């Protein structure tokens, strides 16, 4: 077989895999071995309507058998990278209504752990049978560990650096307060050759001695169903912040009721299983609870993580936010804390909060450390958000 013929056959093979179903017959190419297993795995979810139809294609189905689904999960993990596996899992749950099969331990042992699967498991928390609970915890634990490895060091570094910078005296009043080493290095460009000396235009002082707690952080997290990924990230990032002795961190989750999960921050897995995804939203009630936690407004950062669809008293919510900011609390509203694209959120409430000086935007977990640093340093968060994240 010539090189050109081989290349043509490979192109036809690829098109056969892409098209699937009846549309693939036009290629005149048959599949065998691993190619046939890959094709069957794709067809089980995306069906004979053609894979180009995406989620609109007709699913061929996986049946109601947990072992059959487990075999399918094994196949897709064998043939596709983990990022693709996660997408296929999510599509299978949504398109083929496999949620109830996630209650089976053998299913949970076979899945590829990811943030969206954790969100699904947390929403099923109240109905998980005892025999599936440990498998579910293993899935959540794997995702938590992965997020900690990705985010913890950077978050601690950003917060520590911000606290150091905010504590350093910019205008030392006495000679004994001047950090001469830093002052000289900062003013090297002001060397005066005629006088053979440096003219210190900017004096740098020694940092103030650290107190045990420098800042109070309050994370107020909407646990309505649409916020699942944000809840997972907030739980992990909150646990990292709580591990820092220079911060006093609280985490409050809410829907139409409010639950304080601060005492679970030492174990993010336990914290996440303490949430209850789903239900309505009462932001005003949650903020009323958070107000009671704020004892040092000017040293407090409150992060509201919500899609801002308020089911409670909207006018009272706005008054409460205005009172917090007037007292000196730095308030920021995140319409999402996830790696997804622009979320659905209440634009009217977002605009109203913005008019109160509260920045409103969607934040990825990787940007969150920089956000906390900016808030701790006392920078203008509205201006920071314009430069660092997309506007809402």
N, C-alpha and C positions, 0 to 999 in steps of 0.2 A: 504494500500500500504506500503510495507516494505521500510526501509531507503535506501537500495541499489537500489530499483526500482525508488524511488524518485530522487536519485542522477543521475541515468542513464537518466531519463526523462529530468532533468535540463540540463545535458550535451547535449542531443539531441536538446533541445530548443535553447541553445546557438549556436550550430553548424548551426541550421536552420537560425538564425539571421545573423551569419557571412557569410554563403554561399549565401543566397538570390537566387532568380530566379529558373531556372530549376535545378541547382545543389542541391538546398535545398530539392527537392522532395525525394532524396534518404534517407533523415532522417526519412521520414514517420511521421513527426510531423506537425500538423496544428497550426496556430497562431490565436489568437482572442484578442479582447479588445485592451489594450494599446500596446501589442506586435505586433498586426497587424498594428497599426498606425505607430509604429517605423519602421517596415519592409517596409511599403509603403513609408515612408519618405526617407529611405536609397535607395530604388529601384528607386525613382524618379531621383536621381542623378547618381547612380552607376549601375543601370539597371540590366537586366537579364543575363548579361555576367558573372556574378559572382563577388562578392565584392572583392575576392582575386585578381582580375584582376586590381584593383585600378583604375587609370585614363584611363586604356586601355579598361575597360568594356564599354558595350553599354548603354548609358543613356536612361532610359525609358521616360524621359522628364517631364516638368512641364507645357508645353503649353505656350501660349503667354498671358495668363490672369494674370494680376497683383493681383486680389483677390485670385486666386488659389495659386500663389507663396507666397502671404502673409500668407495664411493658412498653407502652408508648413513651412514657417519660424516660425510660432507659434508652430507647432508640434515639430520641432527639438529643439526649445528653451525649450519646456516642458520636453523633454525626454533625452537631452544630456547636459553635462557640457559646459560652455561657450567656452572653448578652442576647443572642438570638433565642436561646432556650427560654430566657425570662419572658421575652415578648410572646413566644408561642404558648407558654404556660398561661400568661395573662389572657391571651385571645381565647384559649380553650375554656378557661373559667367563665369568661364573659359570653362566648358564642354558644357553648354547649352545656351551660348550666352545671358545671362540675363541682360547685361549691360544696354540696353535701358529701361528695367523695373525699373532701379534705378532712373529714372527721375520721377517716380510716388511717391507722398508724402506718400501714404499708405504703399508702399514698404519700404521707408526709416524709417518710424515709427516702422516697425516690425523687422528690422535687428538688429543683435548684433554688436555694434560698435567695430571696430578694426583698426589697422594701415593700413592693406591692403585695407580695404573698403574705408578708408579716401583717400588713394592714387587713387583709382578708381574714387571717387567723384571729386577729384581735377583735374583729367584728363578730366572730363566731365564738368568742371566749366563753360566753355564758352557756353555750350548748355543747361544748367539747366534751365528749365522753372521757372518763378517767383514763382509759387505755390509750387515748390519743394525746393526752396532755403533755407527756414527757417528750413525745416526738415533736409536738408543736413548740415546746420550749426550746428544743434543740435547733429548730429552724430559726426562731427569734434570736437565740443566743449567737448563732453563726452570723446573722446579719448585723447584730449589735457589735460583735467583735470586728467585723470588716469595717464598719463605720468608725469605730474607735481608732483602728489602725490608720485610717485615712485622715481623720479630723482632729484627734485629741492633741497631738504635739503642736500643730499649728495654732489651735485655739489657745492653748496655755501660753505659747510664746507671744502671741499677739496681745493677750491680756496683760501678761507680765510687762511687756515693753510699754504698753499704754500707761500702766500704773507708774512705772519708773519715770516716764516723760511727764506725766501730770504732777508727780511729786517733786520734781526738780525745781529749785528756786530760780526763776528767771532773772530776778533783780536782787541780788544779795545786798543787804544793807550795811554789813560790816566786813572788814578785810578778812576776818576769820571765817566768814561764810563763803568766800570765793574759792571755787575749785580751780586752782591755777593751771593744772595740767590740761583740763578741758578748755579753759579760757584761752590758753596759748594756742592750742591746736585749732580752735575755732577762728582765731584772729591772725593766722599766719599770713593771709593775703594783705594784711594791713601793716606789713613791715615797712618802717621808715628808714631808708639807707642813710640819710643825713644824720639821723640820731642813733643809728645802729641799734634800734629797738623796735619792738612791736607796739603799735598803738591799739590797746584793747577797746574797740568800739562796743563789744558785747561781752559783758561779764556773765560767767556761768557759775551758779551756786551749787553747793553740795545738795544732794537729795535729802529731803526730810526723812527722819527715821520712820520706818514703816510701822504703822499700827497693825494690830492683829487682823482687823477687817477694814479694807479700804473702800469697798463699794458693796451696795446691795443690788442684787439682780432678781427681778421678778419676771418669770415666763408665764404668760397667761395664754393657754393653748385651747383652741376650739377643737373639740373632739367629735364634731358632726361628721357624718360618713364621708363627705367630700374631702376632708382634711387628713385622711389616713396617713399618707406619706409624710406630711408635715408633723403629725404627732410622733411618728417613729424618729424622725431626725431631731425634733425638739427634746425627746426623752434622752437620746444619746448625748446631745450637746449640753443639755442641762446637767446630766450626770458628770460630765467633764468639768463644767464650771463649779459644781458643788464640791469637787475634789480639791479645789484651790482654797487654801486657808485665808487668802486676802479678800475673798468674796463671801458674801452671805447670799446663797441662791435659794429661791423658792420656785416651785413649779405648781401651777394651778390649772387643772383641766376642767372644761365646762361644756355642757350642752344647754339644757334648760335648768339643770342643777349644777352645783359646783363641788368639786372634790379637790382637796389639798393633798398632793402626792409628794410633798417635800421630803417626808420621812422615808420615801422609797428611792430617793436620788442616788443612794449609795450602790444600788443594784438596778441598772436600767432595764433588765429583763423583767424584774418584779414590777418596776414602775409601769412598763408598757402593758403588762397584764392587769394593772390596776385601772387602766383606762377603759372606757366603754363606748366604742365607736358607734355612731348613729344617733338619731334623735334630732331635736330642734336646736335652737341657739338663743341664748339670753346673755348677750355681751354685757349689758348694764349690770346684771346681777354678779357676773364674774368680776367686773371692775370694782364693784362695791366691796367684794371680799378682798381684792388686792389692795384697796385703799387701807384696809386695817393692817396690812402687813408692812406698810411704808411708815417707818419711824424717822427716817433721815431723808427727806425729799431730795435735797441737793446732792446727796451721794447715792441716789437710786436711779437705776435704769429699768424701765418697765417695757417689755416686749410683748405686744399683743399679736398673736398668730391666729388669724381668722380670715375667712372670706368676707366678713363684715355684713353678712345677711342677718340683720338684727330682728329677732322675734320678740324682743322685750320692749322696754321703753326707750325709744331712740333719742328723744329730747333729753331724758335724764342721762343717757350714756354720754352725749356730747357735753353736757354740763359737768359731768364727772371728769371727763378728760381735760376740759378747760381748767378745772380746779387743780388737777394734778400738775399740769404744766405751769400754772401760775405759781404753785408752791415750789417749783424748781425741779420736779421729777422729769427726767428725760424719757419721753414716751415715743415709741416707734411702733408702727403697725405693719406687719408682714402678711400680705394676702396669701402667701405660701412660703414654706421653708422646705423646698424640694428641688430635684433636678429636672422637673417637668417644665414645659413651656408656660406661657402666660395663662394664669388660672381664671376661672369665672369668679367674679367678686362684685359686690355692690358698689357701683361707681359713684352713686350719690353720697353714700356714707364715706367713701374714700375722699371725695372732694371736700366734704364737710370737715373731716379730720385734718386734711391738708391746710384748710383755711385757719385752723387752730395752731398751725405750726408743727403738726405731727407728720413726719414723712411716711408715705404709704407706698410700698412696692413689694414685689415678689423677690425673694432672696434664695439663692442656692446655698446649700450647706458649706460650700467652699468659700463663699463670700462672707458668711456669718462671722468668722473671726475678725475680719477687717471692720465689720459693722460694730462689733463690741468694742474694738480698740478706739474707733472714732467716738463712740458714745462715752466711753470712760475718759477720754482726753478732753471732752467738752467741745468737740468740733461741731460745726453747724451740720446737723444730720440731713437737713433738706438739701443743702448744697452738696454734701458728700454723696447722697443717693443719686443726684443728677449726674455726677461724674462717674459713679461706680456701678450703677445698676440701671436697667431700662426704666423709664418713667411709666407710671400706671396710666 
